[in-house]
Amino acid sequence: MKLFDVYPLYEVTPVRAKDVYVYDDHGTEYLDLYGGHAVISIGHAHPHYLNSISDQLNKIGFYSNAIQNPLQNKLADAIGAQSCLHSYALFLCNSGAEAIENALKLASFHTQRKKVLAFHKSFHGRTSAAVAVTDNKVISAPLNAQHEVDFIAFNDTEALKTALATKTYCSVIFEAIQGVGGLDQPDEAFVLALEQECNATGTCLIADEVQAGFGRTGTFFAYQHYPIQPHIITMAKGMGNGFPIGGILVHPSINAQHGMLGTTFGGNHLACRASLAVLDVLQQENLQEHAKKMEFYFRELAEKQPAIRNVKGRGLMLGIEFDFEVGTLRKSLIYDHHIFTGGSSNKKLIRILPPLTVQKHHIDFFFDALKKALEQNIQPS
């Protein structure tokens, strides 16, 4: 049997990893500045993470949500403590897309409405409702068109007010920093208007933190850069450091009912223990604050590279923008200099999403390699 060919693949086969490095089947060391789509938050194979999962596996790895699982309560308390969102409630699932699906469904239950307002250049996932609220028709099948979704631009307050005044939208979903869309951020005045209009019209505000959450941007969630309270917050990627886990945080104004949401594997014992280990390391190693310091250092070095037109993002969710498309440059970085980076829908931007344990000398190495790659007369792809 062959694999269903949906991924364009680099000719690299990782077989092991440690902290910010990945090693292929030939023993070549790669600096991981992409973290597998921002998934690796506390570094590959962190000892506390490995010990926690191993210990839990020797006790019980899985049972269904029909029984008591104290690890779920412990995880809820730990997320509440680090995010300062003690009054919210936690629902656990398996992935970012599933978190988005549950967030949209819950908003529809709560408001008894079915339309959704989303934003241009958004990316929220590839499943049914998640891809419908993603601004990319190429990955949306005809089946997904059944969802009623409208798109507006960031900072278009008039379009926002006009749409929500109809009181037909169950939710507005936004990324405080757009990931796949190219690291764009809304203005603070617009975000405040977004919260105000949602509250005034009975519309749920959903903050998609699947990529940005768990300390990556220097705040626990990226939206916390703004003084707002979303009704629902989605999370996944960095939450498990590679172990599949996702979830939503639900504002106390939204009531739960038995049966309205459910999952087979979500919140299993191993997943909870993995996420608790991540939270332990984030706190013990002060990685949220470290992300801010690394951003400052990264920007300092970027300013010395004249080819870089702009640095976007916050913390360790960063993008460097050029005047040319970066496909060839990224290939040089991976094949010639052994550095993983990320792309986006903005073909002139390289995404930098390393483990939060990245250090200054790793950033030095990247900029040295970038300079060499640019000096090799890299042509626009």
MARMAR-466367 format. One record per residue (C-alpha): x, y, z. Coordinates in nm, 4 decimals. Layout:
MARMAR-466367
[pt [X,Y,Z]]
...
//
This chain:
MARMAR-466367
[pt [0.0000,0.0000,0.0000]]
[pt [0.1264,0.3493,-0.0786]]
[pt [0.0637,0.6729,0.1092]]
[pt [-0.2051,0.9093,-0.0149]]
[pt [0.0126,1.1777,-0.1721]]
[pt [-0.1055,1.5097,-0.0247]]
[pt [0.2207,1.6445,0.1224]]
[pt [0.5086,1.8010,-0.0739]]
[pt [0.8052,1.6618,0.1191]]
[pt [1.1610,1.7772,0.1781]]
[pt [1.4282,1.5092,0.1307]]
[pt [1.4996,1.4872,0.5041]]
[pt [1.4160,1.1897,0.7288]]
[pt [1.4414,1.2773,1.0998]]
[pt [1.5029,0.9810,1.3297]]
[pt [1.5714,1.1519,1.6624]]
[pt [1.5663,1.4970,1.8210]]
[pt [1.6948,1.6777,2.1275]]
[pt [1.5992,2.0265,2.2467]]
[pt [1.6292,2.2545,1.9388]]
[pt [1.8009,1.9987,1.7145]]
[pt [1.6723,1.7264,1.4833]]
[pt [1.8941,1.4478,1.3441]]
[pt [1.8291,1.2646,1.0193]]
[pt [1.8989,0.9052,0.9162]]
[pt [2.2490,1.0051,0.8017]]
[pt [2.3355,1.1643,1.1365]]
[pt [2.3097,1.5214,1.0047]]
[pt [2.2157,1.7796,1.2687]]
[pt [1.9465,2.0362,1.1844]]
[pt [1.8611,2.3462,1.3853]]
[pt [1.4842,2.3395,1.4312]]
[pt [1.3494,2.6931,1.4031]]
[pt [1.0023,2.5733,1.3059]]
[pt [0.9115,2.3294,1.5819]]
[pt [0.6964,2.1160,1.3538]]
[pt [0.4390,2.3963,1.2980]]
[pt [0.4962,2.5546,1.6433]]
[pt [0.4199,2.2271,1.8199]]
[pt [0.7506,2.1827,2.0041]]
[pt [0.7203,2.4268,2.2914]]
[pt [0.9639,2.3005,2.5580]]
[pt [1.2183,2.1394,2.3262]]
[pt [1.2418,1.7921,2.1773]]
[pt [1.2776,1.5059,2.4272]]
[pt [1.2793,1.7226,2.7387]]
[pt [1.3725,1.4928,3.0321]]
[pt [1.0796,1.5978,3.2526]]
[pt [0.8391,1.5485,2.9631]]
[pt [0.9745,1.2014,2.8819]]
[pt [0.9722,1.0927,3.2458]]
[pt [0.6162,1.2168,3.2965]]
[pt [0.4785,1.0303,2.9957]]
[pt [0.6712,0.7142,3.0779]]
[pt [0.5530,0.7206,3.4381]]
[pt [0.1911,0.7688,3.3300]]
[pt [0.2085,0.4953,3.0683]]
[pt [0.3160,0.2524,3.3389]]
[pt [-0.0010,0.3398,3.5345]]
[pt [-0.2852,0.3937,3.2858]]
[pt [-0.2638,0.5454,2.9390]]
[pt [-0.6278,0.5717,2.8400]]
[pt [-0.9830,0.5280,2.9468]]
[pt [-1.2981,0.6958,2.8223]]
[pt [-1.4582,1.0156,2.9504]]
[pt [-1.7307,0.8071,3.1142]]
[pt [-1.5132,0.7816,3.4272]]
[pt [-1.3381,1.0181,3.6668]]
[pt [-0.9975,1.1407,3.5498]]
[pt [-0.8375,1.3649,3.8151]]
[pt [-0.5606,1.4564,3.5702]]
[pt [-0.8145,1.6605,3.3743]]
[pt [-0.8971,1.8652,3.6833]]
[pt [-0.5283,1.9066,3.7588]]
[pt [-0.4650,2.0268,3.4032]]
[pt [-0.7561,2.2707,3.4229]]
[pt [-0.6145,2.4186,3.7431]]
[pt [-0.2652,2.4458,3.5943]]
[pt [-0.3883,2.6204,3.2796]]
[pt [-0.5992,2.8515,3.4922]]
[pt [-0.3012,2.9393,3.7091]]
[pt [-0.0633,3.0177,3.4233]]
[pt [-0.3171,3.1961,3.2033]]
[pt [-0.4916,3.3746,3.4952]]
[pt [-0.8260,3.2577,3.3533]]
[pt [-0.9504,3.0811,3.6658]]
[pt [-1.3199,3.1424,3.5946]]
[pt [-1.3137,2.9708,3.2529]]
[pt [-1.3983,2.6016,3.2080]]
[pt [-1.1892,2.3492,3.0125]]
[pt [-1.3073,2.1022,2.7478]]
[pt [-1.0363,1.8727,2.6122]]
[pt [-1.0073,1.7253,2.2652]]
[pt [-0.7323,1.5970,2.0334]]
[pt [-0.6196,1.8658,1.7907]]
[pt [-0.6433,2.2265,1.6831]]
[pt [-0.9015,2.1603,1.4154]]
[pt [-1.1175,1.9719,1.6635]]
[pt [-1.0845,2.2613,1.9084]]
[pt [-1.2100,2.4983,1.6379]]
[pt [-1.4997,2.2672,1.5506]]
[pt [-1.6072,2.2481,1.9146]]
[pt [-1.5694,2.6235,1.9647]]
[pt [-1.7903,2.7024,1.6649]]
[pt [-2.0456,2.4382,1.7631]]
[pt [-2.0605,2.5657,2.1208]]
[pt [-2.1075,2.9240,2.0006]]
[pt [-2.3944,2.8096,1.7803]]
[pt [-2.5551,2.6193,2.0681]]
[pt [-2.5209,2.9222,2.2937]]
[pt [-2.6598,3.1815,2.0502]]
[pt [-2.8915,2.9561,1.8471]]
[pt [-2.7463,3.1191,1.5342]]
[pt [-2.5456,2.9591,1.2513]]
[pt [-2.3458,3.2221,1.0605]]
[pt [-1.9796,3.2960,1.1389]]
[pt [-1.7719,3.6060,1.0742]]
[pt [-1.4023,3.5444,1.0010]]
[pt [-1.1091,3.7396,0.8593]]
[pt [-0.9143,3.7562,0.5362]]
[pt [-0.5899,3.5515,0.5405]]
[pt [-0.7185,3.3445,0.8339]]
[pt [-0.6270,2.9805,0.8861]]
[pt [-0.8219,2.7718,1.1378]]
[pt [-0.7890,2.4129,1.0166]]
[pt [-0.8869,2.1611,0.7499]]
[pt [-1.1952,1.9869,0.8887]]
[pt [-1.5534,2.0814,0.8091]]
[pt [-1.6341,2.4073,0.9877]]
[pt [-1.2670,2.4871,1.0532]]
[pt [-1.1833,2.4990,0.6829]]
[pt [-1.5027,2.6927,0.6110]]
[pt [-1.3775,2.9761,0.8344]]
[pt [-1.0327,2.9564,0.6717]]
[pt [-0.9714,3.2078,0.3942]]
[pt [-0.8380,2.9631,0.1367]]
[pt [-1.0770,2.8240,-0.1225]]
[pt [-0.8132,2.5850,-0.2574]]
[pt [-0.8383,2.3603,0.0512]]
[pt [-1.2169,2.3925,0.0905]]
[pt [-1.4302,2.1220,-0.0737]]
[pt [-1.7841,2.1787,-0.2040]]
[pt [-1.9126,1.9998,0.1074]]
[pt [-1.7670,2.2759,0.3248]]
[pt [-1.9692,2.5424,0.1410]]
[pt [-2.2762,2.4462,0.3471]]
[pt [-2.1412,2.6616,0.6308]]
[pt [-2.2486,3.0244,0.6243]]
[pt [-1.9302,3.2272,0.6659]]
[pt [-1.8444,3.5849,0.5752]]
[pt [-1.4951,3.7338,0.5656]]
[pt [-1.3842,4.0884,0.6398]]
[pt [-1.0442,4.2559,0.6736]]
[pt [-0.8637,4.3258,0.9982]]
[pt [-0.9259,4.6833,1.1199]]
[pt [-1.2417,4.7353,0.9102]]
[pt [-1.4587,4.8488,1.1993]]
[pt [-1.7472,4.9607,0.9798]]
[pt [-1.7741,4.6212,0.8108]]
[pt [-1.7646,4.4588,1.1542]]
[pt [-2.0442,4.6766,1.2909]]
[pt [-2.2588,4.6352,0.9812]]
[pt [-2.2310,4.2566,0.9901]]
[pt [-2.2915,4.2079,1.3625]]
[pt [-2.5815,4.4549,1.3683]]
[pt [-2.7847,4.1881,1.1848]]
[pt [-2.7610,3.9653,1.4938]]
[pt [-2.7355,3.6589,1.2685]]
[pt [-2.3795,3.5535,1.3566]]
[pt [-2.3145,3.2980,1.6276]]
[pt [-1.9503,3.4001,1.6490]]
[pt [-1.6563,3.6011,1.5278]]
[pt [-1.3340,3.3999,1.5145]]
[pt [-0.9942,3.5685,1.5013]]
[pt [-0.6224,3.5085,1.5461]]
[pt [-0.4451,3.7753,1.7483]]
[pt [-0.1446,3.6937,1.5300]]
[pt [-0.2245,3.5202,1.2035]]
[pt [0.0003,3.2188,1.1581]]
[pt [-0.0293,3.0694,0.8111]]
[pt [-0.1650,3.4060,0.6931]]
[pt [0.1704,3.5753,0.7466]]
[pt [0.1950,3.7086,1.1045]]
[pt [-0.0439,4.0038,1.0612]]
[pt [-0.1986,4.1508,1.3782]]
[pt [-0.5111,4.3634,1.4235]]
[pt [-0.4848,4.7115,1.5752]]
[pt [-0.5747,4.7366,1.9436]]
[pt [-0.8613,4.9776,1.8727]]
[pt [-1.0124,4.7218,1.6370]]
[pt [-0.9806,4.4373,1.8876]]
[pt [-1.1523,4.6492,2.1528]]
[pt [-1.4296,4.7291,1.9051]]
[pt [-1.4524,4.3592,1.8241]]
[pt [-1.5202,4.2714,2.1864]]
[pt [-1.7612,4.5615,2.2303]]
[pt [-1.9673,4.4754,1.9219]]
[pt [-1.9783,4.1054,2.0089]]
[pt [-2.1044,4.1816,2.3580]]
[pt [-2.3581,4.4332,2.2287]]
[pt [-2.5061,4.1929,1.9734]]
[pt [-2.4920,3.8683,2.1701]]
[pt [-2.2224,3.7238,1.9447]]
[pt [-1.9543,3.4885,2.0783]]
[pt [-1.5969,3.6056,2.0373]]
[pt [-1.3616,3.3142,1.9664]]
[pt [-0.9862,3.3651,2.0043]]
[pt [-0.7973,3.1048,1.8025]]
[pt [-0.4804,3.0353,2.0030]]
[pt [-0.4003,2.6989,1.8460]]
[pt [-0.0614,2.8168,1.7209]]
[pt [0.0059,3.1156,1.9482]]
[pt [-0.0979,2.9742,2.2855]]
[pt [0.1066,2.8357,2.5745]]
[pt [0.3572,3.1181,2.6071]]
[pt [0.4854,3.1399,2.2505]]
[pt [0.4185,3.5128,2.2093]]
[pt [0.5426,3.6271,2.5514]]
[pt [0.1942,3.6179,2.7026]]
[pt [0.0241,3.2877,2.7779]]
[pt [-0.2220,3.3566,2.4972]]
[pt [-0.1555,3.6047,2.2163]]
[pt [-0.4904,3.7797,2.2623]]
[pt [-0.3805,3.8750,2.6166]]
[pt [-0.1743,4.1497,2.4564]]
[pt [-0.5163,4.3219,2.4441]]
[pt [-0.7464,4.3875,2.7437]]
[pt [-1.0341,4.1648,2.6285]]
[pt [-1.2206,3.8541,2.7465]]
[pt [-1.3136,3.6163,2.4634]]
[pt [-1.6092,3.3862,2.5139]]
[pt [-1.4154,3.0833,2.3836]]
[pt [-1.0407,3.0228,2.3446]]
[pt [-0.8992,2.7406,2.1328]]
[pt [-0.5603,2.5794,2.1939]]
[pt [-0.3537,2.2819,2.0777]]
[pt [-0.0062,2.2722,1.9166]]
[pt [0.2366,2.3771,2.1932]]
[pt [-0.0008,2.2383,2.4540]]
[pt [0.1414,1.8857,2.4258]]
[pt [0.4938,1.9359,2.2831]]
[pt [0.4164,1.6749,2.0189]]
[pt [0.1603,1.4623,2.2013]]
[pt [-0.1810,1.5093,2.0327]]
[pt [-0.3995,1.7255,2.2542]]
[pt [-0.6279,2.0247,2.2096]]
[pt [-0.8934,2.2061,2.4021]]
[pt [-1.1170,2.5041,2.4459]]
[pt [-1.1590,2.7391,2.7398]]
[pt [-1.5163,2.8520,2.7921]]
[pt [-1.6290,3.1777,2.9548]]
[pt [-1.8584,3.1340,3.2590]]
[pt [-2.1429,3.3089,3.0711]]
[pt [-2.1797,2.9942,2.8565]]
[pt [-2.3561,2.7032,3.0251]]
[pt [-2.2675,2.3375,2.9767]]
[pt [-2.5205,2.0620,2.9124]]
[pt [-2.4541,1.6894,2.9139]]
[pt [-2.3995,1.5596,2.5632]]
[pt [-2.3492,1.8929,2.3840]]
[pt [-1.9784,1.8142,2.3253]]
[pt [-1.7913,1.4873,2.3394]]
[pt [-1.4751,1.3008,2.2391]]
[pt [-1.3333,0.9505,2.2612]]
[pt [-0.9622,1.0197,2.2985]]
[pt [-0.9691,1.3807,2.4166]]
[pt [-0.8388,1.4396,2.7675]]
[pt [-0.6962,1.0901,2.8064]]
[pt [-0.4498,1.0218,3.0854]]
[pt [-0.1377,1.0340,2.8685]]
[pt [-0.2429,1.3570,2.6961]]
[pt [-0.3140,1.5287,3.0263]]
[pt [0.0172,1.4190,3.1717]]
[pt [0.2007,1.5450,2.8615]]
[pt [0.0390,1.8865,2.8871]]
[pt [0.1015,1.9069,3.2610]]
[pt [0.4696,1.8402,3.1922]]
[pt [0.4724,2.1223,2.9373]]
[pt [0.3214,2.3605,3.1914]]
[pt [0.5744,2.2500,3.4539]]
[pt [0.8655,2.3309,3.2231]]
[pt [0.7148,2.6584,3.0995]]
[pt [0.6973,2.7745,3.4601]]
[pt [1.0190,2.6247,3.5963]]
[pt [1.2328,2.7515,3.3077]]
[pt [1.0446,3.0823,3.2741]]
[pt [1.0010,3.0214,2.9018]]
[pt [0.7230,3.2759,2.8514]]
[pt [0.9520,3.5577,2.9630]]
[pt [1.2389,3.3977,2.7723]]
[pt [1.0338,3.4231,2.4514]]
[pt [1.0198,3.8023,2.4950]]
[pt [1.3967,3.8243,2.5431]]
[pt [1.4654,3.6103,2.2374]]
[pt [1.2315,3.8261,2.0278]]
[pt [1.4258,4.1363,2.1288]]
[pt [1.7567,3.9712,2.0382]]
[pt [1.6176,3.8360,1.7100]]
[pt [1.4978,4.1826,1.6080]]
[pt [1.8368,4.3332,1.6949]]
[pt [2.0117,4.0983,1.4537]]
[pt [1.7430,4.1317,1.1868]]
[pt [1.7937,4.5072,1.1779]]
[pt [2.1555,4.4466,1.0731]]
[pt [2.0484,4.2445,0.7682]]
[pt [1.9548,4.4910,0.4905]]
[pt [1.7774,4.2253,0.2838]]
[pt [1.5090,4.1888,0.5521]]
[pt [1.2291,4.4346,0.4797]]
[pt [1.0226,4.3725,0.7930]]
[pt [1.0012,4.1618,1.1103]]
[pt [0.6483,4.0585,1.2070]]
[pt [0.4921,3.8865,1.5068]]
[pt [0.5738,3.8694,1.8780]]
[pt [0.7736,3.6513,2.1122]]
[pt [0.8880,3.3402,1.9275]]
[pt [0.6086,3.3569,1.6715]]
[pt [0.8016,3.5638,1.4201]]
[pt [0.8273,3.6264,1.0481]]
[pt [1.0959,3.7926,0.8382]]
[pt [0.9775,3.9503,0.5150]]
[pt [1.1799,4.0107,0.1999]]
[pt [1.1251,4.1856,-0.1347]]
[pt [1.1302,3.8506,-0.3150]]
[pt [0.9666,3.5100,-0.2794]]
[pt [1.1588,3.2948,-0.0320]]
[pt [1.1061,2.9400,-0.1590]]
[pt [1.4609,2.9059,-0.2930]]
[pt [1.6058,3.0717,0.0166]]
[pt [1.4268,2.8297,0.2494]]
[pt [1.5560,2.5340,0.0462]]
[pt [1.9088,2.6692,0.0804]]
[pt [1.8622,2.7053,0.4560]]
[pt [1.7514,2.3447,0.4949]]
[pt [1.9797,2.1700,0.2435]]
[pt [2.2934,2.3854,0.2595]]
[pt [2.2810,2.5145,0.6181]]
[pt [2.0627,2.2509,0.7890]]
[pt [1.8028,2.4841,0.9393]]
[pt [1.4282,2.4203,0.9445]]
[pt [1.2078,2.7272,0.8866]]
[pt [0.8453,2.7758,0.7863]]
[pt [0.6549,2.9341,0.5007]]
[pt [0.3153,3.1040,0.4866]]
[pt [0.0564,3.2267,0.2390]]
[pt [0.2798,3.5335,0.2120]]
[pt [0.5404,3.3908,-0.0266]]
[pt [0.7900,3.6621,0.0691]]
[pt [0.7947,3.5676,0.4380]]
[pt [0.9863,3.3077,0.6399]]
[pt [0.8210,3.1958,0.9635]]
[pt [1.0324,3.1382,1.2750]]
[pt [0.8594,2.9167,1.5353]]
[pt [1.1356,2.7462,1.7354]]
[pt [1.1097,2.5594,2.0630]]
[pt [1.0851,2.8172,2.3409]]
[pt [1.4182,2.6868,2.4725]]
[pt [1.6062,2.8459,2.1798]]
[pt [1.9103,3.0498,2.2862]]
[pt [2.1041,3.3475,2.1507]]
[pt [2.3744,3.1321,1.9932]]
[pt [2.1100,2.9476,1.7929]]
[pt [1.9791,3.2783,1.6616]]
[pt [2.3360,3.3848,1.5836]]
[pt [2.3811,3.0651,1.3842]]
[pt [2.0629,3.1328,1.1878]]
[pt [2.1583,3.4868,1.0909]]
[pt [2.5090,3.3789,0.9903]]
[pt [2.3566,3.1114,0.7682]]
[pt [2.0996,3.3532,0.6294]]
[pt [2.3743,3.5982,0.5352]]
[pt [2.5681,3.3248,0.3553]]
[pt [2.2582,3.2019,0.1742]]
[pt [2.1780,3.5531,0.0554]]
[pt [2.5382,3.6057,-0.0562]]
[pt [2.5087,3.2954,-0.2719]]
[pt [2.2921,3.5062,-0.5032]]
[pt [1.9692,3.3333,-0.4082]]
[pt [1.7205,3.4209,-0.6797]]
[pt [1.3476,3.4735,-0.6218]]
[pt [1.1623,3.1426,-0.6586]]
//
